[in-house]
Each structure stands twice: as structure tokens, then as C-alpha cells.
């Protein structure tokens, strides 16, 4: 896809706005802060620069593939919410907060850039906008001067309010970026981002507020006091993430067994997984559900190893219903033997079931992930690697003919939209 076509894509407006906005904010903040009289409290600024730079250096990948620096973000929020330091009022401006974050980012990113794993520009600029929002609300509206007169409890409540508003802004900006990058509907992605903010996002925001409150009393000792347990927690999470990534790679390798054995076409499980996750994201599935969907989609055909003779082309859509259920049941039994993927096994087990029974008015209890795999698998069986528009339309029409009972109409409709988006990007 050409650069002009990339700019013409409707979904790319969000990432472009975030990148442009964050870049302009960072440049303005540095220029204004570097001007005579624009910089105050050098010692405090250096302490938080070191804290944020360390957090940037040990950045991690959060669930859902989010590249993030939790410690750095918490330090930036703390600096934005800082009321006093060792009893002295903190008079730095909102732009100074952004400027300190810019410098700390550059320092912390340097080793990553040298190693060739620099974070994406949209991630960095989004963080600048989020920190700028928190600093602007707290320090640029006069709220900072008012809270200096408050006691600890009201001050904490004000900080919590600013943090909650900041988390919502972060969710909106993250949704804009991810919707553009993934080509998914903004509203569906926003729901997922809001759910994510209730977990790790709220923990980061709360940590930032606690550091700001602690620095009021303890001064510089508050930063090392918090950074040590935060580093230990983050390193533990990094190990967990590495184990999970290793599991995913193992599952991807296992999914190719049917291809190597001649039971399915090359790339079938990978295509089904990619398309199924895109459909699930459009339907608003959470990151945890999307992970189970990805695992199940990769291994949905492993049950074909139970067949005495391979199905021609590996297309289970042409197999008899009883044979489809046999394949699903055998695949589920294999997955259950791992002892850790029970939900994935359930999804695979029910992938051959119709979304509702004949004469039933309501849909049955077939999981959404199973309904997605059923439709996406049938689509890929009919289309394969072909990009021909006619073949694509014929496959979708065949699925629509089965929407009375076999295929969930909501899933088929989302699949059609997703396929259309992928087709536009491929042009």
C-alpha cells in the first residue's frame, strides 16, 4: 500500500492526530521550558527525570500486545501531581512536566534504539498527550494552587479524580491508535481499552498519585522507596509474559502439524487465527478472550489427525456434521491433556455446533469464540489464499444462506466487514 493510500485510509486519522499532537506538545514544552525563567526546581526535576528514564529503560509488553513503560508513566503522573517536595511548594509548570518526560524518554530509549527495538512513535506521543492532560488539569487550571491548602484526604480525592480523567483520555487515545493500526471499529476497541484501564491502568495511576503524596513528606527518598518493589513486580510480570509468549509459539508450531501431515492447506490455521481475532476485536471481545480465541483458532483443526483419510483440501466445511463434531471432539481432548487450556478446549469442542438448533428461537450456549471460528474456518475453506473479489463474495453468500441456524448472523456480518477492510488494505 502506498504512502498516499495509507493517508487516505479513514482509520489512520486517529494515529496521525495523536502523533502530530504529541510531537507538537513535546517540542513546545522543551522550547518554552528551556527559555530564560521557564525552568524551576532543578533538583526535583532531575530526580523525576532519573525515575522516568529508568522506567523507560525497563519497559515491557502488557497484555494485548501493548508496548508500555508502567514505571515511567507512574513517575510522570507523580511529577504532574506533585504539590510539594520536602515541605517546599512545587511551582513547576505543566509544560515543564512534559519537557522532563521528553528528556527522560530520550535518555531511557537510547539503549533500546541502539539495540534496534525502539518503541513506536504513536506510543510515545500518546503518553506525552496523556501526561500533558494530567499536568494541564492539575497545574494549568489553578487547581494546584487550591489543593496546597487542603489536608491529605481531600488532596488524595482530587488526585484520584485527575487520575481517573487521565485514564479515560488515555483509553480514548489508545483506542484511536489501535483502531487505526488494526482497522477495527473505534467503539469496539474503546470498550476493550476501557476494560484494560481498569486493570493495569488504574494500578499505574494509583502508583503515580501515591508517589506524589509520599514525595510531599519524604522528598527524594520516596522515589527509590517505590521503584524497588515496582521493579521486582515488573520483572516478575516480564517472566510471565515471556512464558506466555513461549506458549503461543509452541501452539503455533503445533498448529502446523496438520499442514505438514497433509490434512490442511498450508497457512490455513494462521489465516483463520488472524481473521478470527480481527472479527473478535470488532465484536468487542476482551484481551483475555481474544487470546483464548487465537489459541483455539490456531488449533481448531488438530482433531483432523484422528481421520483415517484426510478430507480433500482439509476443508471441514464439506464434511458431514457428524465428522465435523468428531474432529472437534478429538481436538478438544488433545488440548485438555495440557491441563491449562480448558477454555480453549471448550471453544474447539463446540466449534462444529450450529449457533442455534432447529425450531429454537434463541441462540444456544455456544461461546462467541466457537461461533467465530466456525464462520471464519468455513470462509477460509472456501476462499483459501485467493484474493479474487468474486470468490470472496460467493463464500460470504454461502455463509449467509446458513444464517438461519448454522452461522451466527452477527458473526457473519462482522466477518464481511472485516474481510472488506482487509481487501482494501491489500489493494
Secondary structure by P-SEA (a helix, b strand, c coil): ccaaaaaacccaaaaaaaaaaaaaaaaaaaaaaaccccccaaaaaaaaaaaaaaaaaacccccccccccaaaaaaaaaaaaccccccccccccaaaaaaaaaaaaaaaaaaaaaacccccaaaaaaaaaaaaaaaaaacccccccccccccaaaaaaaaaaaaaaaaaaaaaaaaaaaaaaacccaaaaaaaaaaaaacaaaaaaaaaaaaaaaaacccaaaaaaaaaaaaaaaaaaaaaaaaaaaaaaaaaaaaaccccccccccaaaaaaaaaaaaaaaaacccaaaaaaaaaaaaacccccccccccccccccccccaaaaaaaaaaaaaaaacccccaaaaaaaaacccccccccccccccccaaaaaaaaaaaaaaaccccccaaaaaaaaaaaaaaccccccaaaaaaaaaaaaaaaaaac
